[in-house]
């Protein structure tokens, strides 16, 4: 079950990253990254 915990942990990290990028995309400046 240890892998399960690690998986959900990284999943939360990915989700927060996606949230961050979504905000940046709305703001505009990070657009050139794509």
Phi, psi and omega in degrees: 000349180299318179299326180297316180297314181299321181298312182293328178296310180293330178296318178297321179297314179299319181297316179294324177297315179299317177302314181300312181295324179298316178298313181298322181294321178295324180287325175113311192306329186275004187299326183293350180292329184288000000 
